[in-house]
C-alpha cells in the first residue's frame, strides 16, 4: 500500500514539474515576441496588419454575393453552401494550431505563409471547373484566412500594451468592417461587367503584394531555439485529434437532413468518431501536451474568461450567418442585383467599422470594457429580433434599421471581447487566447452555417410540398434543387411567383429565429463577466485574480 502511495506521489510530482516547465517555456516563447515599438514604427507595422486583415475579409465576404452565379455556372445549385462550409471547416481546424505555432516559430513568416496560401488558392478558385474543385480550393483559402485573422491580432498584441490595445484593436476591427463592405461590392462589379472568375484572378497579385509588404515592414521576432527544439514542442497529437474531431463533426452536421438522413450509418459513425476524437483532444491537452495548443486552464482560470470565450461560439453562429444570408435575402427574396444587394449591406458594415473605432477609444480612455460589451450584445439582440419585420414587400426603413443595429452590435463585440479576454488571462497566453477565441468563433460559424443551410433546405422543401395545386410533382422536385439559385420568375404566373418568394422568405425567417436564440444566450451570459480593468492576470492584485 505504501509503495502505491509513493508511486502516485512520484507521478503527481513529475506531472507538476512537467507542467511548471511548460509554463516557463510558454513565458519564454511569449516574451521573445513582445516588442513594444515607437510611435512611428508602430504605425507602419499596424498599417501592414490592417491591410492584411482587410484583404482577408474582402476574400471571405466577396463570395457571398457570387454564390448564386457560381452555382449556376458550375451546376451546383443544391450544394453551393459547401463553399462557405468548407472554408470555415479548414479555418477552424488550423486556427487551433496558429496561436501556439506562432509562439514557437516566427509570427512574421507564419503570416507571410498564410498570405501566400490565400493568394495561390484564390487564383485556383478562378480556374475551378467543378463544384468539388471550388470547395477544395475554398478550403485552402480558409486556412490562409484563418492564419491572417489570428496572426494580425497576435502581432498587434505583441507591439501594443494592453491599456492601448483597445484603441488599436478597435481600428483593426474597422478594417474588418471595410473588408466586409468592399468585398461584396468588388465581387458584384466583376460579376456585372466581367466574371466572378476575374475577381479571384485579381486577388492573386494583391495577396502576393500584401506578403511582400509584411516581409519588408514587419520586424522579425523568434525564440532562441534550434529548429529541432522547435519541432519537438509542437503538439502533434493535439492537432491530429482536434482536426479529426472538427472534420468528422462538421461534415455530418452540414449535410444531415439534406444530403443524407440523420439516422444513416455514415452520419452516426462520423459523429461517434468526431466525439471520441474531441474527448481525446481534451485528454491530450490536459495530460500529455508539453505546450498545449489551447491550454484548458483558459477555461478554469476565471469564470469571466470562460464566459467570454464560450460566447464566441454563439456569436460566431450569427456573425457568419449574417455574412452569407443577408445577401441571400436581397438577391433571392427581394430580387436585387448583386451590386444593389452589396450597396444595402453598407448599412451593416459601415456602422460596424464606425462603432469598432469608437468603442476601442472608449476602452482605452476609460480602462474598462464591460459597458461596450453590454451595448454590443443589446444592440445585436435587438437588431436580430427586428429581422422578423423583413419580407418581400417590407419598406426600406424596416430593412435598414435592423442592419444598422446589427452592424453597431458587431462592432462593439468583435474586437472589444478580444481585449476583454486578454485582460482576464496571463500575458504568456495572449496568442493562445486569440487562437482559442477565433477557433470557437469559426467553429460556431461553421456549425451555424450548417444548421442554417439545413433549416433553409428543409423549410423550403416543406413549403413547396404545400404547392400541389400550383405546380406539378416534377416541377416541385426540380424547384427543391433551386433553393440557393436566383430563380428567374418570368416563366411563372403571378400566384406561382408569390408562392415561391414566400417559400424563400418563410425558410429564411426560421433561420432568424435560430439566430435570436444564439445571440440571446450571449446577452444573458454576459451577466457573469466582471470587468477588473486593462491589466493581465500577471499584473493584477491577488484579490482580482480570483474573480
Kinemage of the C-alpha trace (Angstrom):
@kinemage 1
@onewidth
@group {chain A} dominant
@subgroup {mainchain}
@vectorlist {calphas} color= white
{ca unk a 1} P 0.000 0.000 0.000
{ca unk a 2} L 2.802 2.405 0.958
{ca unk a 3} L 4.589 1.638 -2.323
{ca unk a 4} L 1.438 2.531 -4.308
{ca unk a 5} L 1.146 5.824 -2.427
{ca unk a 6} L 4.794 6.600 -3.107
{ca unk a 7} L 4.365 5.849 -6.816
{ca unk a 8} L 1.249 8.046 -7.007
{ca unk a 9} L 3.040 10.897 -5.233
{ca unk a 10} L 6.042 10.489 -7.559
{ca unk a 11} L 3.843 10.580 -10.689
{ca unk a 12} L 1.946 13.610 -9.376
{ca unk a 13} L 5.257 15.349 -8.611
{ca unk a 14} L 6.597 14.569 -12.079
{ca unk a 15} L 3.399 15.874 -13.721
{ca unk a 16} L 3.575 19.091 -11.711
{ca unk a 17} L 7.236 19.531 -12.620
{ca unk a 18} L 6.456 18.975 -16.313
{ca unk a 19} L 3.570 21.437 -16.125
{ca unk a 20} L 5.780 24.065 -14.447
{ca unk a 21} L 8.421 23.578 -17.149
{ca unk a 22} L 5.758 24.029 -19.818
{ca unk a 23} L 4.620 27.291 -18.224
{ca unk a 24} L 8.222 28.539 -18.097
{ca unk a 25} L 8.722 27.697 -21.775
{ca unk a 26} L 5.410 29.392 -22.653
{ca unk a 27} L 6.587 32.528 -20.804
{ca unk a 28} L 9.905 32.423 -22.676
{ca unk a 29} L 8.217 31.993 -26.062
{ca unk a 30} L 5.720 34.784 -25.444
{ca unk a 31} L 8.395 37.173 -24.135
{ca unk a 32} L 10.547 36.544 -27.205
{ca unk a 33} L 7.825 38.118 -29.364
{ca unk a 34} L 6.966 41.054 -27.083
{ca unk a 35} L 8.193 44.073 -28.986
{ca unk a 36} L 6.641 47.380 -27.972
{ca unk a 37} L 7.520 49.839 -30.762
{ca unk a 38} L 7.990 53.570 -31.064
{ca unk a 39} L 5.002 55.522 -32.383
{ca unk a 40} L 6.404 55.825 -35.903
{ca unk a 41} L 7.337 52.141 -36.250
{ca unk a 42} L 4.081 51.113 -34.599
{ca unk a 43} L 2.024 52.974 -37.216
{ca unk a 44} L 3.996 51.366 -40.053
{ca unk a 45} L 3.562 47.823 -38.708
{ca unk a 46} L -0.061 48.470 -37.744
{ca unk a 47} L -0.812 49.668 -41.277
{ca unk a 48} L 0.620 46.428 -42.680
{ca unk a 49} L -1.584 44.401 -40.294
{ca unk a 50} L -4.651 46.419 -41.275
{ca unk a 51} L -4.039 45.850 -44.998
{ca unk a 52} L -3.632 42.099 -44.449
{ca unk a 53} L -6.801 41.803 -42.365
{ca unk a 54} L -8.728 43.931 -44.868
{ca unk a 55} L -7.644 41.637 -47.720
{ca unk a 56} L -8.691 38.547 -45.762
{ca unk a 57} L -12.206 39.824 -45.134
{ca unk a 58} L -12.604 41.016 -48.712
{ca unk a 59} L -11.954 37.405 -49.729
{ca unk a 60} L -14.295 35.953 -47.095
{ca unk a 61} L -17.275 38.166 -47.924
{ca unk a 62} L -16.941 38.544 -51.697
{ca unk a 63} L -18.154 35.013 -52.311
{ca unk a 64} L -21.453 35.669 -50.527
{ca unk a 65} L -22.942 37.695 -53.404
{ca unk a 66} L -21.313 35.474 -56.022
{ca unk a 67} L -22.764 32.168 -54.790
{ca unk a 68} L -25.927 32.163 -56.984
{ca unk a 69} L -23.853 32.902 -60.107
{ca unk a 70} L -21.168 30.353 -59.234
{ca unk a 71} L -23.859 27.760 -58.502
{ca unk a 72} L -25.457 28.358 -61.893
{ca unk a 73} L -22.187 28.168 -63.833
{ca unk a 74} L -20.865 25.078 -62.036
{ca unk a 75} L -24.276 23.383 -61.872
{ca unk a 76} L -24.089 23.317 -58.064
{ca unk a 77} L -27.445 24.803 -57.041
{ca unk a 78} L -28.016 22.086 -54.453
{ca unk a 79} L -24.502 22.003 -52.956
{ca unk a 80} L -23.112 25.548 -53.233
{ca unk a 81} L -23.472 26.163 -49.477
{ca unk a 82} L -20.431 23.863 -49.095
{ca unk a 83} L -18.271 26.671 -50.493
{ca unk a 84} L -18.760 28.554 -47.234
{ca unk a 85} L -18.774 25.479 -45.009
{ca unk a 86} L -15.533 24.090 -46.496
{ca unk a 87} L -13.761 27.385 -45.857
{ca unk a 88} L -14.946 27.582 -42.253
{ca unk a 89} L -14.077 23.944 -41.510
{ca unk a 90} L -10.475 24.434 -42.632
{ca unk a 91} L -10.261 27.812 -40.877
{ca unk a 92} L -11.417 26.242 -37.617
{ca unk a 93} L -9.121 23.238 -37.997
{ca unk a 94} L -5.954 25.293 -38.496
{ca unk a 95} L -6.809 28.153 -36.154
{ca unk a 96} L -6.259 25.656 -33.342
{ca unk a 97} L -2.634 25.489 -34.490
{ca unk a 98} L -1.795 29.102 -35.353
{ca unk a 99} L -1.587 30.588 -31.849
{ca unk a 100} L 0.972 28.160 -30.462
{ca unk a 101} L 2.648 27.722 -33.865
{ca unk a 102} L 3.364 31.451 -33.957
{ca unk a 103} L 4.762 31.239 -30.409
{ca unk a 104} L 7.212 28.512 -31.415
{ca unk a 105} L 8.172 29.952 -34.796
{ca unk a 106} L 8.154 33.488 -36.191
{ca unk a 107} L 4.868 35.424 -36.242
{ca unk a 108} L 6.080 37.247 -39.335
{ca unk a 109} L 6.871 34.239 -41.504
{ca unk a 110} L 3.788 32.269 -40.446
{ca unk a 111} L 1.702 35.296 -41.522
{ca unk a 112} L 3.556 35.544 -44.849
{ca unk a 113} L 2.982 31.841 -45.440
{ca unk a 114} L -0.754 32.248 -44.802
{ca unk a 115} L -0.986 35.198 -47.220
{ca unk a 116} L 0.761 33.153 -49.916
{ca unk a 117} L -1.617 30.216 -49.379
{ca unk a 118} L -4.570 32.606 -49.669
{ca unk a 119} L -3.212 34.190 -52.856
{ca unk a 120} L -2.413 30.896 -54.614
{ca unk a 121} L -5.755 29.264 -53.852
{ca unk a 122} L -7.733 32.399 -54.707
{ca unk a 123} L -6.163 32.045 -58.144
{ca unk a 124} L -7.115 28.342 -58.138
{ca unk a 125} L -10.742 29.280 -57.354
{ca unk a 126} L -10.784 31.323 -60.540
{ca unk a 127} L -9.785 28.214 -62.530
{ca unk a 128} L -12.234 25.814 -60.790
{ca unk a 129} L -14.241 23.760 -63.294
{ca unk a 130} L -16.316 21.616 -60.934
{ca unk a 131} L -18.073 22.275 -57.610
{ca unk a 132} L -15.714 19.895 -55.811
{ca unk a 133} L -12.646 21.733 -57.074
{ca unk a 134} L -14.144 25.002 -55.845
{ca unk a 135} L -14.937 23.538 -52.401
{ca unk a 136} L -11.377 22.187 -52.033
{ca unk a 137} L -9.805 25.483 -53.121
{ca unk a 138} L -12.074 27.473 -50.783
{ca unk a 139} L -10.988 25.110 -48.025
{ca unk a 140} L -7.343 26.069 -48.610
{ca unk a 141} L -8.364 29.732 -48.722
{ca unk a 142} L -9.901 29.145 -45.294
{ca unk a 143} L -6.504 28.023 -43.989
{ca unk a 144} L -4.931 31.251 -45.252
{ca unk a 145} L -7.743 33.419 -43.922
{ca unk a 146} L -7.614 31.748 -40.516
{ca unk a 147} L -3.897 32.448 -40.234
{ca unk a 148} L -4.184 36.045 -41.377
{ca unk a 149} L -7.054 36.763 -38.982
{ca unk a 150} L -5.227 35.266 -35.993
{ca unk a 151} L -1.696 36.471 -36.712
{ca unk a 152} L -2.598 40.106 -37.379
{ca unk a 153} L -4.327 40.276 -33.991
{ca unk a 154} L -1.454 38.441 -32.267
{ca unk a 155} L 1.180 40.781 -33.740
{ca unk a 156} L -0.795 43.866 -32.677
{ca unk a 157} L -0.975 42.360 -29.174
{ca unk a 158} L 2.840 41.979 -29.233
{ca unk a 159} L 3.566 45.580 -30.206
{ca unk a 160} L 0.909 47.419 -28.151
{ca unk a 161} L 0.364 47.415 -24.389
{ca unk a 162} L -2.975 46.101 -23.119
{ca unk a 163} L -4.021 49.573 -21.990
{ca unk a 164} L -3.592 50.878 -25.550
{ca unk a 165} L -4.797 47.691 -27.219
{ca unk a 166} L -8.483 48.639 -27.195
{ca unk a 167} L -7.782 51.639 -29.411
{ca unk a 168} L -5.670 49.746 -31.940
{ca unk a 169} L -7.777 46.587 -31.964
{ca unk a 170} L -10.810 48.830 -32.490
{ca unk a 171} L -9.196 50.369 -35.572
{ca unk a 172} L -8.251 46.874 -36.721
{ca unk a 173} L -11.909 45.924 -36.308
{ca unk a 174} L -12.879 48.819 -38.562
{ca unk a 175} L -10.807 47.243 -41.344
{ca unk a 176} L -12.800 44.042 -40.814
{ca unk a 177} L -15.907 46.130 -41.485
{ca unk a 178} L -14.349 47.833 -44.508
{ca unk a 179} L -13.345 44.441 -45.913
{ca unk a 180} L -16.898 43.235 -45.374
{ca unk a 181} L -18.148 46.333 -47.223
{ca unk a 182} L -15.792 46.301 -50.182
{ca unk a 183} L -15.723 42.525 -50.752
{ca unk a 184} L -19.333 42.177 -51.967
{ca unk a 185} L -19.166 45.440 -53.952
{ca unk a 186} L -15.996 44.389 -55.767
{ca unk a 187} L -17.363 40.909 -56.467
{ca unk a 188} L -20.688 42.257 -57.741
{ca unk a 189} L -18.862 44.731 -60.004
{ca unk a 190} L -16.837 41.883 -61.512
{ca unk a 191} L -19.987 39.768 -61.889
{ca unk a 192} L -21.859 42.598 -63.617
{ca unk a 193} L -19.101 43.631 -66.024
{ca unk a 194} L -16.644 40.719 -66.285
{ca unk a 195} L -16.895 37.425 -64.380
{ca unk a 196} L -16.655 36.106 -60.841
{ca unk a 197} L -13.523 34.280 -62.005
{ca unk a 198} L -11.786 37.565 -62.809
{ca unk a 199} L -12.296 38.662 -59.211
{ca unk a 200} L -10.199 35.724 -57.998
{ca unk a 201} L -7.576 36.393 -60.672
{ca unk a 202} L -7.293 39.922 -59.245
{ca unk a 203} L -6.880 38.658 -55.669
{ca unk a 204} L -3.714 36.710 -56.535
{ca unk a 205} L -1.334 39.646 -57.190
{ca unk a 206} L -2.850 41.639 -54.321
{ca unk a 207} L -2.153 38.751 -51.945
{ca unk a 208} L 1.445 38.496 -53.174
{ca unk a 209} L 1.861 42.252 -52.703
{ca unk a 210} L 0.497 42.051 -49.145
{ca unk a 211} L 3.002 39.281 -48.330
{ca unk a 212} L 5.827 41.463 -49.713
{ca unk a 213} L 4.670 44.395 -47.560
{ca unk a 214} L 4.764 42.191 -44.448
{ca unk a 215} L 8.240 40.941 -45.412
{ca unk a 216} L 9.658 44.462 -45.723
{ca unk a 217} L 7.852 46.292 -42.910
{ca unk a 218} L 7.199 43.884 -40.025
{ca unk a 219} L 10.087 43.202 -37.589
{ca unk a 220} L 11.303 39.624 -37.237
{ca unk a 221} L 10.934 38.047 -33.793
{ca unk a 222} L 11.563 34.446 -32.809
{ca unk a 223} L 12.564 32.400 -29.756
{ca unk a 224} L 16.239 31.470 -29.442
{ca unk a 225} L 15.894 27.754 -30.134
{ca unk a 226} L 17.181 25.335 -32.709
{ca unk a 227} L 14.822 24.004 -35.366
{ca unk a 228} L 14.911 20.573 -33.678
{ca unk a 229} L 13.852 22.100 -30.357
{ca unk a 230} L 11.014 23.990 -32.028
{ca unk a 231} L 9.712 20.928 -33.857
{ca unk a 232} L 9.814 18.938 -30.603
{ca unk a 233} L 7.482 21.439 -28.933
{ca unk a 234} L 4.646 21.178 -31.484
{ca unk a 235} L 1.547 19.478 -30.095
{ca unk a 236} L 1.182 16.896 -32.887
{ca unk a 237} L -1.285 14.680 -31.042
{ca unk a 238} L -3.478 17.614 -30.114
{ca unk a 239} L -3.571 18.881 -33.692
{ca unk a 240} L -4.389 15.401 -35.019
{ca unk a 241} L -7.299 14.777 -32.656
{ca unk a 242} L -8.684 18.320 -32.999
{ca unk a 243} L -8.589 18.039 -36.798
{ca unk a 244} L -10.363 14.672 -36.819
{ca unk a 245} L -12.968 15.951 -34.351
{ca unk a 246} L -13.705 19.116 -36.355
{ca unk a 247} L -13.931 17.339 -39.718
{ca unk a 248} L -15.948 14.352 -38.518
{ca unk a 249} L -18.419 16.530 -36.585
{ca unk a 250} L -18.929 19.354 -39.081
{ca unk a 251} L -19.365 17.237 -42.224
{ca unk a 252} L -22.438 15.336 -40.950
{ca unk a 253} L -23.805 18.464 -39.261
{ca unk a 254} L -23.503 20.256 -42.601
{ca unk a 255} L -25.201 17.525 -44.625
{ca unk a 256} L -27.522 15.821 -42.151
{ca unk a 257} L -31.166 16.015 -43.142
{ca unk a 258} L -30.380 17.352 -46.629
{ca unk a 259} L -27.803 15.155 -48.374
{ca unk a 260} L -28.223 12.131 -46.105
{ca unk a 261} L -30.515 11.002 -43.303
{ca unk a 262} L -29.597 11.745 -39.685
{ca unk a 263} L -30.109 8.041 -38.928
{ca unk a 264} L -27.796 6.864 -41.708
{ca unk a 265} L -24.736 4.784 -40.720
{ca unk a 266} L -22.462 7.430 -42.280
{ca unk a 267} L -23.766 10.244 -40.088
{ca unk a 268} L -23.770 8.160 -36.922
{ca unk a 269} L -20.250 6.810 -37.486
{ca unk a 270} L -18.878 10.272 -38.309
{ca unk a 271} L -20.414 11.782 -35.164
{ca unk a 272} L -19.100 8.952 -32.979
{ca unk a 273} L -15.569 9.262 -34.397
{ca unk a 274} L -15.734 13.058 -34.048
{ca unk a 275} L -16.986 12.869 -30.467
{ca unk a 276} L -14.338 10.360 -29.386
{ca unk a 277} L -11.610 12.411 -31.088
{ca unk a 278} L -12.859 15.519 -29.298
{ca unk a 279} L -12.573 13.779 -25.937
{ca unk a 280} L -9.092 12.554 -26.859
{ca unk a 281} L -8.120 16.124 -27.763
{ca unk a 282} L -9.144 17.366 -24.311
{ca unk a 283} L -7.250 14.495 -22.666
{ca unk a 284} L -4.088 15.261 -24.659
{ca unk a 285} L -4.276 18.984 -23.898
{ca unk a 286} L -4.829 18.312 -20.199
{ca unk a 287} L -2.481 15.413 -19.515
{ca unk a 288} L 0.049 14.902 -22.321
{ca unk a 289} L 0.907 18.045 -24.310
{ca unk a 290} L 4.006 19.899 -23.094
{ca unk a 291} L 2.802 23.080 -24.830
{ca unk a 292} L -0.928 22.562 -25.483
{ca unk a 293} L -2.324 24.430 -28.481
{ca unk a 294} L -5.312 25.519 -26.402
{ca unk a 295} L -4.416 25.376 -22.696
{ca unk a 296} L -7.515 24.141 -20.892
{ca unk a 297} L -6.682 26.318 -17.906
{ca unk a 298} L -8.045 29.191 -20.002
{ca unk a 299} L -11.471 27.764 -19.191
{ca unk a 300} L -10.827 27.302 -15.487
{ca unk a 301} L -8.769 30.361 -14.536
{ca unk a 302} L -11.767 32.666 -14.287
{ca unk a 303} L -15.487 32.376 -14.868
{ca unk a 304} L -15.385 35.706 -16.731
{ca unk a 305} L -12.773 34.412 -19.190
{ca unk a 306} L -14.647 31.142 -19.678
{ca unk a 307} L -17.817 33.057 -20.475
{ca unk a 308} L -16.073 35.492 -22.842
{ca unk a 309} L -14.521 32.613 -24.780
{ca unk a 310} L -17.675 30.497 -24.999
{ca unk a 311} L -19.725 33.481 -26.159
{ca unk a 312} L -17.637 33.429 -29.328
{ca unk a 313} L -19.185 30.119 -30.369
{ca unk a 314} L -22.698 31.539 -30.274
{ca unk a 315} L -21.996 34.931 -31.790
{ca unk a 316} L -19.979 33.138 -34.489
{ca unk a 317} L -23.220 31.378 -35.441
{ca unk a 318} L -24.878 34.747 -36.004
{ca unk a 319} L -21.933 36.665 -37.457
{ca unk a 320} L -21.104 34.234 -40.255
{ca unk a 321} L -24.791 33.658 -40.832
{ca unk a 322} L -25.244 37.394 -41.462
{ca unk a 323} L -22.404 37.380 -43.965
{ca unk a 324} L -23.969 34.604 -46.062
{ca unk a 325} L -27.716 35.012 -45.609
{ca unk a 326} L -28.237 38.784 -45.833
{ca unk a 327} L -27.149 38.664 -49.500
{ca unk a 328} L -29.478 35.660 -49.868
{ca unk a 329} L -32.405 37.800 -48.695
{ca unk a 330} L -31.582 40.674 -51.021
{ca unk a 331} L -30.880 38.593 -54.109
{ca unk a 332} L -33.370 35.739 -53.737
{ca unk a 333} L -36.289 37.319 -51.878
{ca unk a 334} L -36.046 40.983 -52.880
{ca unk a 335} L -34.744 40.137 -56.378
{ca unk a 336} L -31.970 42.754 -56.187
{ca unk a 337} L -28.957 42.681 -58.473
{ca unk a 338} L -25.584 41.789 -56.944
{ca unk a 339} L -24.473 45.431 -56.884
{ca unk a 340} L -27.724 46.666 -55.306
{ca unk a 341} L -27.510 43.938 -52.653
{ca unk a 342} L -23.910 44.982 -51.897
{ca unk a 343} L -24.915 48.632 -51.501
{ca unk a 344} L -27.609 47.675 -48.999
{ca unk a 345} L -25.013 45.764 -46.990
{ca unk a 346} L -23.235 49.072 -46.354
{ca unk a 347} L -25.945 49.741 -43.763
{ca unk a 348} L -24.481 46.782 -41.861
{ca unk a 349} L -20.730 47.170 -42.321
{ca unk a 350} L -20.276 50.950 -42.067
{ca unk a 351} L -21.845 51.099 -38.571
{ca unk a 352} L -19.662 48.100 -37.702
{ca unk a 353} L -16.485 49.974 -38.689
{ca unk a 354} L -17.520 53.216 -37.004
{ca unk a 355} L -18.629 51.543 -33.780
{ca unk a 356} L -15.445 49.475 -33.615
{ca unk a 357} L -13.247 52.600 -33.681
{ca unk a 358} L -15.419 54.453 -31.139
{ca unk a 359} L -15.586 51.500 -28.753
{ca unk a 360} L -11.834 50.982 -28.998
{ca unk a 361} L -11.296 54.592 -27.956
{ca unk a 362} L -13.771 54.246 -25.086
{ca unk a 363} L -11.985 51.146 -23.770
{ca unk a 364} L -8.505 52.727 -23.936
{ca unk a 365} L -9.619 56.036 -22.417
{ca unk a 366} L -11.729 54.598 -19.586
{ca unk a 367} L -9.694 51.464 -18.916
{ca unk a 368} L -12.875 49.355 -18.926
{ca unk a 369} L -14.731 47.276 -21.485
{ca unk a 370} L -17.890 45.936 -19.844
{ca unk a 371} L -20.193 48.789 -20.911
{ca unk a 372} L -19.075 48.446 -24.517
{ca unk a 373} L -19.740 44.705 -24.481
{ca unk a 374} L -23.168 45.190 -22.909
{ca unk a 375} L -24.080 47.753 -25.531
{ca unk a 376} L -22.922 45.418 -28.283
{ca unk a 377} L -24.999 42.449 -27.204
{ca unk a 378} L -28.108 44.559 -26.520
{ca unk a 379} L -27.914 46.264 -29.939
{ca unk a 380} L -27.167 42.997 -31.716
{ca unk a 381} L -30.019 41.122 -29.989
{ca unk a 382} L -32.486 43.897 -30.792
{ca unk a 383} L -31.292 44.019 -34.405
{ca unk a 384} L -31.712 40.251 -34.868
{ca unk a 385} L -35.212 40.354 -33.362
{ca unk a 386} L -36.199 43.132 -35.781
{ca unk a 387} L -35.257 40.912 -38.730
{ca unk a 388} L -38.735 39.435 -38.332
{ca unk a 389} L -40.008 42.642 -39.968
{ca unk a 390} L -38.267 41.697 -43.209
{ca unk a 391} L -40.329 40.457 -46.111
{ca unk a 392} L -40.790 40.701 -49.874
{ca unk a 393} L -42.743 43.978 -49.505
{ca unk a 394} L -41.103 45.471 -46.401
{ca unk a 395} L -40.259 49.161 -46.719
{ca unk a 396} L -36.656 50.364 -46.621
{ca unk a 397} L -36.835 51.562 -43.005
{ca unk a 398} L -37.743 48.062 -41.819
{ca unk a 399} L -34.741 46.719 -43.718
{ca unk a 400} L -32.121 49.364 -42.901
{ca unk a 401} L -32.743 49.853 -39.156
{ca unk a 402} L -32.101 46.177 -38.231
{ca unk a 403} L -28.935 46.254 -40.368
{ca unk a 404} L -27.642 49.349 -38.547
{ca unk a 405} L -28.342 47.792 -35.132
{ca unk a 406} L -26.697 44.527 -36.117
{ca unk a 407} L -23.648 46.325 -37.520
{ca unk a 408} L -23.149 48.513 -34.456
{ca unk a 409} L -23.580 45.469 -32.215
{ca unk a 410} L -20.936 43.503 -34.124
{ca unk a 411} L -18.562 46.496 -33.992
{ca unk a 412} L -18.891 46.652 -30.203
{ca unk a 413} L -18.281 42.902 -29.825
{ca unk a 414} L -15.828 41.680 -32.471
{ca unk a 415} L -12.593 43.250 -31.141
{ca unk a 416} L -13.602 44.534 -27.666
{ca unk a 417} L -14.278 40.975 -26.460
{ca unk a 418} L -10.741 40.064 -27.531
{ca unk a 419} L -9.301 42.855 -25.365
{ca unk a 420} L -11.575 41.717 -22.526
{ca unk a 421} L -10.379 38.112 -22.822
{ca unk a 422} L -6.717 39.159 -22.782
{ca unk a 423} L -7.378 41.277 -19.679
{ca unk a 424} L -8.703 38.120 -17.993
{ca unk a 425} L -5.639 35.967 -18.809
{ca unk a 426} L -1.854 35.826 -18.378
{ca unk a 427} L 0.469 37.687 -20.748
{ca unk a 428} L 2.058 34.425 -21.866
{ca unk a 429} L -1.354 33.260 -23.124
{ca unk a 430} L -2.078 36.242 -25.363
{ca unk a 431} L -1.524 34.254 -28.597
{ca unk a 432} L -3.392 31.146 -27.405
{ca unk a 433} L -6.289 33.287 -26.126
{ca unk a 434} L -6.631 34.775 -29.601
{ca unk a 435} L -6.375 31.306 -31.112
{ca unk a 436} L -8.982 29.816 -28.754
{ca unk a 437} L -11.302 32.752 -29.277
{ca unk a 438} L -11.030 32.601 -33.073
{ca unk a 439} L -11.387 28.805 -33.120
{ca unk a 440} L -14.602 28.980 -31.109
{ca unk a 441} L -15.966 31.769 -33.295
{ca unk a 442} L -15.140 29.908 -36.509
{ca unk a 443} L -16.434 26.608 -35.127
{ca unk a 444} L -19.657 28.349 -34.160
{ca unk a 445} L -19.782 29.886 -37.625
{ca unk a 446} L -19.314 26.504 -39.308
{ca unk a 447} L -21.997 24.898 -37.138
{ca unk a 448} L -24.265 27.914 -37.609
{ca unk a 449} L -23.938 27.859 -41.400
{ca unk a 450} L -24.537 24.116 -41.438
{ca unk a 451} L -27.632 24.429 -39.260
{ca unk a 452} L -28.906 27.411 -41.267
{ca unk a 453} L -28.362 25.525 -44.525
{ca unk a 454} L -30.313 22.557 -43.161
{ca unk a 455} L -33.119 24.838 -41.925
{ca unk a 456} L -33.350 26.596 -45.291
{ca unk a 457} L -33.354 23.389 -47.343
{ca unk a 458} L -35.847 21.544 -45.157
{ca unk a 459} L -38.174 24.522 -44.701
{ca unk a 460} L -38.141 25.298 -48.428
{ca unk a 461} L -38.866 21.668 -49.300
{ca unk a 462} L -41.705 21.522 -46.762
{ca unk a 463} L -43.228 24.757 -48.079
{ca unk a 464} L -43.058 23.503 -51.677
{ca unk a 465} L -44.971 20.372 -50.707
{ca unk a 466} L -47.942 22.659 -49.985
{ca unk a 467} L -47.967 23.926 -53.574
{ca unk a 468} L -49.515 20.893 -55.185
{ca unk a 469} L -52.327 22.992 -56.686
{ca unk a 470} L -49.808 25.375 -58.326
{ca unk a 471} L -47.047 23.021 -59.514
{ca unk a 472} L -46.786 19.505 -60.860
{ca unk a 473} L -44.854 16.854 -58.928
{ca unk a 474} L -41.961 17.037 -61.361
{ca unk a 475} L -41.833 20.836 -61.064
{ca unk a 476} L -41.725 20.614 -57.263
{ca unk a 477} L -38.839 18.124 -57.422
{ca unk a 478} L -36.958 20.469 -59.761
{ca unk a 479} L -37.640 23.522 -57.576
{ca unk a 480} L -36.275 21.817 -54.468
{ca unk a 481} L -32.819 21.877 -56.055
{ca unk a 482} L -33.104 25.640 -56.679
{ca unk a 483} L -33.058 26.703 -53.035
{ca unk a 484} L -29.797 28.663 -53.442
{ca unk a 485} L -30.366 29.872 -57.003
{ca unk a 486} L -31.560 33.285 -58.109
{ca unk a 487} L -34.512 31.688 -59.867
{ca unk a 488} L -35.985 33.525 -62.856
{ca unk a 489} L -39.704 34.056 -62.256
{ca unk a 490} L -40.515 35.143 -65.809
{ca unk a 491} L -41.917 31.748 -66.768
{ca unk a 492} L -44.218 31.537 -63.736
{ca unk a 493} L -47.647 33.025 -63.124
{ca unk a 494} L -48.197 35.731 -60.526
{ca unk a 495} L -49.582 33.235 -57.993
{ca unk a 496} L -46.677 30.865 -58.561
{ca unk a 497} L -44.116 33.663 -58.220
{ca unk a 498} L -45.652 34.912 -54.987
{ca unk a 499} L -45.743 31.372 -53.606
{ca unk a 500} L -42.044 30.828 -54.382
{ca unk a 501} L -40.979 34.143 -52.860
{ca unk a 502} L -42.986 33.326 -49.749
{ca unk a 503} L -41.305 29.900 -49.615
{ca unk a 504} L -37.862 31.532 -49.650
{ca unk a 505} L -38.872 34.131 -47.037
{ca unk a 506} L -40.527 31.705 -44.608
{ca unk a 507} L -37.437 29.467 -44.788
{ca unk a 508} L -35.179 32.425 -44.037
{ca unk a 509} L -37.302 33.540 -41.089
{ca unk a 510} L -36.745 30.173 -39.445
{ca unk a 511} L -33.014 30.948 -39.617
{ca unk a 512} L -33.672 34.333 -37.974
{ca unk a 513} L -35.350 32.548 -35.041
{ca unk a 514} L -32.260 30.355 -34.692
{ca unk a 515} L -30.055 33.458 -34.570
{ca unk a 516} L -32.289 35.043 -31.916
{ca unk a 517} L -31.662 32.141 -29.568
{ca unk a 518} L -27.903 32.183 -30.164
{ca unk a 519} L -27.330 35.891 -29.587
{ca unk a 520} L -29.750 35.958 -26.629
{ca unk a 521} L -27.561 33.349 -24.904
{ca unk a 522} L -24.590 35.693 -25.294
{ca unk a 523} L -26.572 38.588 -23.822
{ca unk a 524} L -27.757 36.609 -20.796
{ca unk a 525} L -24.348 35.004 -20.137
{ca unk a 526} L -22.708 38.428 -20.011
{ca unk a 527} L -24.166 38.811 -16.501
{ca unk a 528} L -21.289 36.764 -15.035
{ca unk a 529} L -18.498 38.811 -16.694
{ca unk a 530} L -16.593 41.020 -14.247
{ca unk a 531} L -14.526 43.948 -15.511
{ca unk a 532} L -11.353 44.473 -13.446
{ca unk a 533} L -9.594 46.870 -15.802
{ca unk a 534} L -6.994 46.514 -18.532
{ca unk a 535} L -4.296 44.526 -16.774
{ca unk a 536} L -3.338 40.895 -17.478
{ca unk a 537} L -3.509 38.485 -14.543
{ca unk a 538} L 0.255 38.771 -14.025
{ca unk a 539} L -0.165 42.407 -13.023
{ca unk a 540} L -3.452 42.269 -11.099
{ca unk a 541} L -3.802 42.110 -7.340
{ca unk a 542} L -4.399 38.749 -5.655
{ca unk a 543} L -7.985 39.798 -4.866
{ca unk a 544} L -8.802 40.498 -8.510
{ca unk a 545} L -7.154 37.309 -9.783
{ca unk a 546} L -9.772 35.169 -8.055
{ca unk a 547} L -12.806 36.971 -9.536
